[in-house]
Amino acid sequence: MLFHKDRHAKLEVYNDINSNLVNLFKCVKYHPNAIKDELENLLYSRETFSFFKDMHKNPNLTDIQRAAMFFYLIRTSFASKVVNFGSKHKDATNTDRLAEIRERLKAVVIENKDFAALIKQYDRPHTLFYCDPPYYGTERYYDHGGAPFTKEMHQKLAEILRNIKGRVILSYNDDGFIRELYKGFNIEEISRQNNLSPTAGREAYRELIIRNYS
């Protein structure tokens, strides 16, 4: 969503609980050439993938080393989930877009905060929040920074969003629990191809776009 437009507002804030992703964005913003140097001459290798997967959370790494390893893991993992090796040939160290990404991030505030604290800090009548929480029932596939995203956290998010001053758009999977949780909101049904399904291209995945405004 952030990269879909050159700019969405005068003040843009990106928040993610995944500290590895936040660190990657920060390093791309301030040290793109250093990341290129770290990735230079690396090959698309299962052995390198496994080593980086075990190593990239080591607290003794520099931020740049950790960012480069995480970038490599995204590029070489199945569906960019940083879980399984992708086994699909491509240039794992292609950094051609780093300059473009750096330019987009130049004026963006990058946060790594709990969603409740972040919403409280930035909530204003003119604020638009785009929230992309873990899809209900699939939380185990997400990196939550060490703490699982529970059913109670889905409920807490909904309660907070019912009482904000600004506007909100949420993306969710189409689930009865979520529909009940956001009853009274503007709920739009959409569908897309499920690219991670064994029958990819033939199976539609139903999602919800939820808003607190018309």
RANOR-V299663 format. One record per residue. N is the residue number from 1. RES is the residue in one letter. D_CENTER is the distance of its C-alpha to the mean C-alpha in Angstrom with 2 decimals. Layout:
n->N res->RES d_center->D_CENTER
n->N res->RES d_center->D_CENTER
This chain:
n->1 res->M d_center->9.79
n->2 res->L d_center->10.30
n->3 res->F d_center->11.92
n->4 res->H d_center->13.90
n->5 res->K d_center->16.58
n->6 res->D d_center->18.24
n->7 res->R d_center->18.16
n->8 res->H d_center->17.57
n->9 res->A d_center->19.61
n->10 res->K d_center->21.69
n->11 res->L d_center->19.28
n->12 res->E d_center->15.54
n->13 res->V d_center->13.23
n->14 res->Y d_center->9.56
n->15 res->N d_center->8.69
n->16 res->D d_center->6.44
n->17 res->I d_center->8.65
n->18 res->N d_center->7.62
n->19 res->S d_center->10.45
n->20 res->N d_center->10.40
n->21 res->L d_center->7.38
n->22 res->V d_center->9.09
n->23 res->N d_center->12.30
n->24 res->L d_center->11.61
n->25 res->F d_center->11.01
n->26 res->K d_center->14.09
n->27 res->C d_center->16.12
n->28 res->V d_center->15.50
n->29 res->K d_center->16.58
n->30 res->Y d_center->19.65
n->31 res->H d_center->20.59
n->32 res->P d_center->19.71
n->33 res->N d_center->23.15
n->34 res->A d_center->22.96
n->35 res->I d_center->19.92
n->36 res->K d_center->21.98
n->37 res->D d_center->24.89
n->38 res->E d_center->23.13
n->39 res->L d_center->22.06
n->40 res->E d_center->25.45
n->41 res->N d_center->27.47
n->42 res->L d_center->24.99
n->43 res->L d_center->25.56
n->44 res->Y d_center->23.55
n->45 res->S d_center->24.72
n->46 res->R d_center->24.06
n->47 res->E d_center->25.82
n->48 res->T d_center->23.62
n->49 res->F d_center->20.46
n->50 res->S d_center->22.00
n->51 res->F d_center->23.13
n->52 res->F d_center->19.84
n->53 res->K d_center->18.08
n->54 res->D d_center->20.81
n->55 res->M d_center->21.05
n->56 res->H d_center->17.72
n->57 res->K d_center->17.62
n->58 res->N d_center->21.24
n->59 res->P d_center->21.87
n->60 res->N d_center->24.54
n->61 res->L d_center->22.32
n->62 res->T d_center->21.95
n->63 res->D d_center->18.61
n->64 res->I d_center->19.29
n->65 res->Q d_center->20.16
n->66 res->R d_center->17.05
n->67 res->A d_center->14.87
n->68 res->A d_center->17.09
n->69 res->M d_center->16.98
n->70 res->F d_center->13.21
n->71 res->F d_center->13.34
n->72 res->Y d_center->16.20
n->73 res->L d_center->14.60
n->74 res->I d_center->11.75
n->75 res->R d_center->14.69
n->76 res->T d_center->17.03
n->77 res->S d_center->15.32
n->78 res->F d_center->15.70
n->79 res->A d_center->12.92
n->80 res->S d_center->10.86
n->81 res->K d_center->10.40
n->82 res->V d_center->12.39
n->83 res->V d_center->14.99
n->84 res->N d_center->17.77
n->85 res->F d_center->19.38
n->86 res->G d_center->19.07
n->87 res->S d_center->22.80
n->88 res->K d_center->22.40
n->89 res->H d_center->23.97
n->90 res->K d_center->22.18
n->91 res->D d_center->22.15
n->92 res->A d_center->19.77
n->93 res->T d_center->20.30
n->94 res->N d_center->20.17
n->95 res->T d_center->19.15
n->96 res->D d_center->20.72
n->97 res->R d_center->17.80
n->98 res->L d_center->17.22
n->99 res->A d_center->19.85
n->100 res->E d_center->18.38
n->101 res->I d_center->14.91
n->102 res->R d_center->16.91
n->103 res->E d_center->18.96
n->104 res->R d_center->16.14
n->105 res->L d_center->14.80
n->106 res->K d_center->18.40
n->107 res->A d_center->18.69
n->108 res->V d_center->15.24
n->109 res->V d_center->15.16
n->110 res->I d_center->12.33
n->111 res->E d_center->12.26
n->112 res->N d_center->11.48
n->113 res->K d_center->13.27
n->114 res->D d_center->13.94
n->115 res->F d_center->13.18
n->116 res->A d_center->16.97
n->117 res->A d_center->17.87
n->118 res->L d_center->15.42
n->119 res->I d_center->16.76
n->120 res->K d_center->20.27
n->121 res->Q d_center->20.10
n->122 res->Y d_center->19.06
n->123 res->D d_center->20.67
n->124 res->R d_center->23.42
n->125 res->P d_center->25.28
n->126 res->H d_center->23.81
n->127 res->T d_center->20.12
n->128 res->L d_center->17.66
n->129 res->F d_center->14.54
n->130 res->Y d_center->11.79
n->131 res->C d_center->10.27
n->132 res->D d_center->7.90
n->133 res->P d_center->9.17
n->134 res->P d_center->9.65
n->135 res->Y d_center->12.31
n->136 res->Y d_center->15.72
n->137 res->G d_center->17.45
n->138 res->T d_center->14.63
n->139 res->E d_center->13.21
n->140 res->R d_center->14.61
n->141 res->Y d_center->12.14
n->142 res->Y d_center->9.21
n->143 res->D d_center->9.35
n->144 res->H d_center->10.46
n->145 res->G d_center->12.14
n->146 res->G d_center->15.36
n->147 res->A d_center->16.00
n->148 res->P d_center->15.47
n->149 res->F d_center->14.22
n->150 res->T d_center->17.70
n->151 res->K d_center->19.54
n->152 res->E d_center->20.81
n->153 res->M d_center->17.42
n->154 res->H d_center->16.87
n->155 res->Q d_center->20.37
n->156 res->K d_center->19.84
n->157 res->L d_center->16.97
n->158 res->A d_center->19.31
n->159 res->E d_center->22.22
n->160 res->I d_center->20.61
n->161 res->L d_center->19.60
n->162 res->R d_center->23.17
n->163 res->N d_center->24.56
n->164 res->I d_center->22.58
n->165 res->K d_center->24.49
n->166 res->G d_center->21.95
n->167 res->R d_center->20.36
n->168 res->V d_center->17.21
n->169 res->I d_center->15.44
n->170 res->L d_center->13.49
n->171 res->S d_center->12.20
n->172 res->Y d_center->13.66
n->173 res->N d_center->15.64
n->174 res->D d_center->19.34
n->175 res->D d_center->20.86
n->176 res->G d_center->24.05
n->177 res->F d_center->22.77
n->178 res->I d_center->20.03
n->179 res->R d_center->22.71
n->180 res->E d_center->25.06
n->181 res->L d_center->22.65
n->182 res->Y d_center->22.13
n->183 res->K d_center->25.73
n->184 res->G d_center->27.06
n->185 res->F d_center->23.88
n->186 res->N d_center->23.77
n->187 res->I d_center->22.23
n->188 res->E d_center->21.89
n->189 res->E d_center->21.75
n->190 res->I d_center->20.19
n->191 res->S d_center->19.90
n->192 res->R d_center->18.37
n->193 res->Q d_center->19.20
n->194 res->N d_center->17.90
n->195 res->N d_center->17.28
n->196 res->L d_center->16.92
n->197 res->S d_center->20.25
n->198 res->P d_center->23.50
n->199 res->T d_center->24.86
n->200 res->A d_center->22.10
n->201 res->G d_center->23.47
n->202 res->R d_center->25.74
n->203 res->E d_center->23.69
n->204 res->A d_center->22.00
n->205 res->Y d_center->19.03
n->206 res->R d_center->19.53
n->207 res->E d_center->16.97
n->208 res->L d_center->17.60
n->209 res->I d_center->16.93
n->210 res->I d_center->18.20
n->211 res->R d_center->19.71
n->212 res->N d_center->22.15
n->213 res->Y d_center->24.19
n->214 res->S d_center->26.09
